[in-house]
């Protein structure tokens, strides 16, 4: 048995292409071991290159990193006020609450606050409290904030990239950043938060085909331009997809991957069996009691609820420009479209409330600041196009369970995430799952809603990774 294990160890260190050749050309136990070792090799995605402007790519690349300041002209603000004043409302149905979408009675209150009380100038100062930069990568001006830590004597500084999703922005991380850049432990983080191209202050692609794969490659290039050779990455929503792809295309650069949303499940017959048995015999399929509480009744929580919440996705994955025209023209329409997600994706039970429970976890100032980032940059349409670009074959293929992730991974499972992924499914895709935490509260927008909980989980995950690296 020891001899077989030694052979497997040697084979695991061979180049995957050589393993495949050996597997196809060998017979008996040796050929079988070669084949199994080849199958276990993580599939590395080609790094590639891109150019996202109309016209030819120039011979020389501008690698300049330029300081950037958030600012808005008075003309833009006056135009915003005029559009809010001209909004036409439709009365809500009796007792509709948030079951039909954003309740228009409450929407009037939000719009009134936005028009008469919200201080964008004050919020711009909040946005500018961290250093902003832009740099051109693959033809696009990529925006990011770069926050250096308050380092104590003997502390190790670890670079960490935080990646947002839709309909969020880099602003989601503003409360968690100080919890990561000033710590009492053995390490502290140097934080980089980019805006996905097409979102906020990052320039949008001028040509078709800009996917999460392209975003992942651009973010690796950004870290290289900042002279980081290995780093931690964290994400939820699109950020989870992008950071996972970063781990697939350049695993040698990823020190560790932390997610608060995971796309992984058992495949085929195994999935059906686990779902059928899991509710009554969870131990047989690797489920915990907490998994059962979060996943069942399965049809209600994983089919009906998702159908109720995924209408936006079908629109954005097919005809984003059509719906986007209205949102880009009406600030109140934009607010309703985005804030409804911050209501229901934080907790589905918020649909039962007249105000959607928005201010239970967030302030109106913070929510409207995120809206203003979309409004003042006119980025709602390119952010919606990201769905259409990513629904092609290549993206679906790369994100299936066949693409195994080999880097150290941590997962924070928040109870009100849109779908729950049990440890047994996550570990089938993420081969080095160092940490899996059932979070006590929180939903889809983890960093925005529960920054302290997320910061603590990132820190405990990194501590596990670093302790093993030091041995």
N, C-alpha and C positions, 0 to 999 in steps of 0.2 A: 504493500500500500504506500509506503514511504517513497518507493521508487516511482510509482505513478505520480505522486504529488510533486516530486522533483522534476519529472518530465513536464508536467503541466506548468510549473514555474518557469522553466526554460522557454517553453512555447509561448507563454504569455508575454515574454520580453521580445519576441520576434516581430518584425514588421508585418502588419495585417495582410498585405499582398502576398508575402512569402508564405504565410500561414495558409492562405487560400490555395496556393499552388500545391503546397505539401498535402493538404487535405484531399485535393482532387487526384493527386498522383499516388497516394499511399493506400495501403490496405490494412486490415486487421486493427489491433488496438492502437497502433501508432497513428494510422489514418484517422481513426475516430477521435483520438485526443487532439490531433491537429484541427479537425473540423470543429470540435467543441470550443477549442481555444480561439479559433477565428471568429466563431459566432459570438463569443463573449467580448470581443474587442469593440470598444465604443466606436461608432461610426463618426468620423471627423468630417464636418461639413467644409467644403472648399471655401477659402477666405475670399477670393475674388476681388473685384474692383467695380467702380461705378462712376458715372458722370450724369448729374441730374439737372443739367441746364440744356436749353436748346442750343445747338451748335457744337462745334468740335472742342474737345478737351485740349487746353493749352499744354505746351510742352513742359513748362515750369509751373510748379505749384506754389501758391502763396501760403506759407506756413505761419504767418503772423498771427499772434494772439493779441486782440485789441480789447481794451477796457470798454464796457458798455454801461450806460445809465438809462434806467427806465424813466421816460418822460412822456407827457401827453400835452398837446396844444390845447389852448382854451377853445378853439374852434371845434375840436372834436367833442369836448365836454358840452358845449352849447348844442351841437347837433344831437348828442345823446339825449339831453333834456327835452328837446323838441319832439324827438321820436317817442319818448316815454309819454309825453303829454298827449300825443295823437293816437295812442293805443286804443283799439276797439276791443272791448271785452264782451264775452258771452256769459250770461248768468249760468251758474252751476245748477245741476239738478238737485232736487231735494235730497238731503242726507247722502250726497255722493262722496263726500270726503275726498280721499285721493285715489279712489278706485277707478276713476275715469282719466287719471292723469293729474296734473297740477290743478288743484281747486282754484277756480277763478276768483272767488271771494277773498281767499288768502293771497292770491297773486296781486290783487289791487293793493293790499297792505305792503307787500314786499316792494312793489313798484313805487309806492308813495315814499317809503323809507329811502329807496335808492335815489329818488328824485330830490327829496327835501332834506334828508339827514345824513346820508352816506357821504363821507369826506374822502374823495379819491386822492386828493393831494396828500392827506395824512397817510393813506395806504401806500402811496408811491414811496414815501419816506421809509415805510416798513419794508417794502420790496428792496429798496436800495441799501438797506443796512448790511447786506452781504455783498461781497464783490461779484460783479457780473462781467462776463467776457463774451466775445464772439471770435470765432476762427473759421476759415473757409476749408471745408473738407468735401471732396468729390463735387465741387461746384456750389455747395450750399453754405451759407453763413449759419454756423451752428452756435446757438446760445447756451451758456452754462453759468452756474455760479460755482465758485471755488472757495471753500471756507477752510482756512488752516486752523489747526487746533491750539488750544491753550495747553502746552506741554509741561508736565512736571518733571523733575529730575528723575531719570531712570525709566521714563515711560517710552515705549516703542510707538512710533507713529505709523499707522496703517492706512493706506488709501482706500476709500470706499466710495463707489459710485451708486447713487440712488436714482432709479428710473421710474417715472410716473406713468400713468395710463390715461384713458379717456373716461369721463370728461374732466379729468384733473389737469394739473400742471405742476411745474417745479415748486409752486407755492405750497403744495401739500406737505412739503418737508420742512417748512420753516420752524415748526415747533419741536421737531425731533432733532434738528441740527445741533442746537446747543447741548443736548443730552449725549451726543456722540463726540463732539469736539472738545468737551470738558468732562473728564471722567476721573474716578479715584483708583482705577485698576492699573494693571501693568501695561496697558496699551490705551491709545487714544486715536481717534479717526481724523484723517484729512478728507473732507467730504467734497465730492464733485456731483452736482445735480444738473444734468443737461436737459434741455427741452427737445423732445422728439422733433425732427424736421417736419414742418407743417403745423406744429403746435406752438402757440405763444410767440416768443421772439426768435425762434429758429425758422429759417427760410424754408418754404415748401418747394418740393420738386416741381419742375416745369414739364416733366415728361412722365409717361406712365411707367408703372412697375416698381415704385418705391415701397418695399415691404419691410417687415420686421427684421429680415435677414440683412437688408441694406442698413437699417438703423443700428443693428448690432455691430456691423463692420465699422460704421462711422464712429461709434462710441469707443471701439477698440483703438481706432486711429487717433481719437481725441486723447485717450489716456497715454498713448505713445508720444503724442505731441507734448504732453505735460511731463514727459520723461518718467512715467511709471512703467515698470516692467512686469510687476505682478500686483494684484489688487483684489479686494472684495467687491462684490456687486450684489445689489438688492433690488427687488421689484415686486409690484403687484399689478394686476390687470395687464395691459400691454407691456408694462415694465417687466412682468414675470416672463412673458414670452421672449422679449428682447434679451434679457439677461440670461435666460436659459440658452438661447441661440449663441450668445457670447461665449458661454461655457462649452458649446459644441464646436465652434469654429476656431477658437484659440484657447483650449483648456490649459495650455502651459502658462497663460497669463492670468488665469483666474485662481486666486488663492482660496476662495470660497464663495459659494453662491447661497444667498438667503432669499427665500420667497415667502410671501403671504398669500399666494394663490398658486395652485399646482394643477397642471394638465397631465394627468396620468391615471390609467385605469387598467385592470386586467383585461386581456383581449379574448374575443371569441367565446367559446363554450365556458371557459374559466370564469368570465365575467358573469354570465347568466347563472352559473351554479352558485357563485359567491353571493349574488343578489337574492337568489331564491332561498338559500340556507342562512344567509347572514342575519336575518331578523330573529330567527329562532335558535340557531346554533352558531353564534358568531365566532366561537373559539375554533370551529372547524375550518373556517375560511380566513382566519387571522384578524377578524374585526374585534374591537373592544366594545364595552358597553356604551362608551361615549360616541363611538362611530355609529352604533345602532340608533342612539337618540338623535343624532344629527342627520341621518340618512333616511330614516323611515318615519311614516309610510313613504315608500320610495316614489311611487307615481305622483303623489301630492308634492313632495319636496324637490324632486329631480326632473319632473316632466311638466306638470301643470303650472308650477310656479315659474319655471323657466320660460314657458310659452307666454305667460303673462308679462314677463319682463324683457323679452328678447325681440319685440316688434321693431325697436329702433335698429337692431342689428341687421334685420332683413332689408330695411330701407337703405342703411349706410353701406351694406355689402352689394347693393344692386344699383341704386340711383341716388347716390349721395348729393349730387349737384342740384337735383330738383328740390328736395326738402331743404337743402342748405341755403337756397336763395332766400327763402322766407326768414330763416334764422339770422342770416347775415344782414337783413334789412330791418328787422325788428328786435330791439334790445330786450323788450319784455317777452317776446316769443322765445328768444335765446335763453333768457333766465328760466322760463317755465320748462323748457326742454332739458336743460342741464340740472336744475335744482330738483326736479322730480327724481332724478337718479340718486342724488344725495339723500333723498328721503327714503325711497324704497330699498336701495342697495345697502343702506346702513342697517335697516331692519324691515323686513316685509310687513311687520305689524304696524308700521307707520302709515300704511295705506288706510288704516281705520281711523286716523286722526284728521280733524278739520284743517290743522296747520301742517300736516305731514311730518310732525315731530322734528322739523328742521333744526330748531334751536335747542333741542335736548342735548345734542352733541356738538353743535357748531354755533358760531355767532354769525349774524347776518353780514357783519363787516367782512369776515373771512370768506363767506360764500360769495358775496358780491365782488370781492377782490379777484377771485378765480374767474368769475363771469367777465369782469373788466379786462382781464388778460386776453380772453377770447375776443371780446368786442373791439378793443382798441387796436388789435393786430389783424382783425378780419380773418382769423384762422379757423373758424368753425368748419368751413367747407373742406379745406385740406385735411383737417383732423378726421372728418367723417370719411374722406376718400381712403384713409388708411385701412378701413375695413374692407373696402372693395379690392384694394391691391393685395390684401393678405388672404383672400379667399380662393386663390389659385391653387393649382395642384402642388407646386413646389413647397408652398408653406404648409399645406396639410400633410404632405409627406414627411417633412422635417420635424413636425410637431407630434407625430404619432408615437405610440409606445415602442416602436422599433428603434428609435433613436435614443440610445441610452446615454445618460450623463455621468461622467466619471469623476468630476471634481467634488470635493467635500461640499455637502449641501445641508442647509437647515431649513425647516419649514415651520412657520407659525400659522396654525390652523385656527382662524377666528370663527366663532360659532355662527355668525350671521353672514358669512361669505355666501355667494350665490350658490355654490356647490361645494359639498364637503368631499375631501379626498382622504381616505383612511391611510394609515401608515403602510399597510401591506401593499396597497396600490402604488403609493409614492416610492417605496423602496424597490419596486420592480423596474422603475425607470431611472431613478436616481441611485446609482449603485453604491455611493458612499454617503448614505444619509446619516449624518452625525447627530442631528437634533430634530426632534419632532415634538412640538409643544401644542397641547390643546389649550388655547387661550381662553381666559375666563369670560371675556366679553369683547364686543367689537364686530364690525362688519367689513365691507369691501374696501373702504377707504381707511385702511389701518393707520397709516402715518398721520393722517389728518384728524382722525377720530380718537385714536388711542396711542399717541406718540410715546408715552412713557412705557407702556407694555411692549410696544414694538422695539424700542431702543434696548430694553432689558433683554429681549429675546435675541436680538442681533449680537449683543455683547456676550451672552452666555454661549452662543454658537461659536463666535470667533475665539473665545477662550478655549473651547474644546479643540478647535483646529490648531491654534497656536501651541497649545501644550503638547500635542502629538508631534508637531513639526520640530519642537525643541528637543525631543528625545533622540 
